[in-house]
């Protein structure tokens, strides 16, 4: 079942929701995680977004992944593999939790670096963040039931922002 794509106005509670999730994940992982980052559109103040928090966890060592999978499973997360994006493992969130996407990345993850560069660029360039919000709203209306097409249609904009942020595109 595919859910409809909904773009919401920025919610000032999103950073607080991230902090709640970050603390829970950090407590479970301890020193296995070197950083837990709020990424994606909900991490950019004022930016309209799907009301789902995106989180990247950067591991201290790629060899810790099996232990991380075990610890996260105790919180109700289900390991889903890389979902076609090498260098990042996705987890299905517990059904009773705040809506979020959790990704675990090895040290020096290019995917994590791109996420942070994109977020930081939009935080520093509100005019581009507004343009991104406009694009997302238009694409959500056009592809309301087709997440893959919605994501693909944003890719040119994302690539342009990453090039401005001096980051390689995926």
Buried (B, 14 or more C-beta within 10 A) or exposed (E): EEEEBEBEEBEEEBBEBBEBBBEBBBEBBEEBBEBBBBBBBBBBEEBBBBBBBBBBBBBBEEEBBEBBBEBBEEBEBEBEEEEEEEBBBBBEBBEEBBEBBBBBBBEEBBBBBBBBBBBBBBBEBEEBBBBBBEBBEEBBEEBBEBBEEBEEBBEEBBBEBBEEBEBEEE
